[in-house]
Amino acid sequence: MGLFSFILFLLIGLVAGWLTGKIVRGKGFGLVANLVIGVVGSFLGGLVFRFVGFYSSGLIAEIIVAVVGSILLLFLIGMIKKK
């Protein structure tokens, strides 16, 4: 993974975290939290989508996968916190 790929990965995570904050809370979570939620969500989304046979290609698809994974991450955290 080159430096450009790593920076792009972080930017996708940041955008995904921000979008997730807008969808779930109506506002963002803050810069660092957006980045963490987006990056972890990107991994989770990638695993889930690959499991069902969907492989993303392109920037928009990567952001969608990361947002879906981030929403799923927040849902799972919410389920754990309730217990």
Number of C-alpha atoms within 10 A of each C-alpha: 6 7 8 9 10 11 11 13 17 17 16 23 27 24 18 30 33 24 24 27 23 13 13 14 10 10 12 16 17 12 11 11 15 21 21 17 25 34 25 17 26 28 15 21 25 19 16 16 15 12 10 8 9 12 13 15 8 7 11 11 12 20 24 17 24 30 29 21 28 31 23 17 19 16 13 11 11 11 10 9 8 6 5
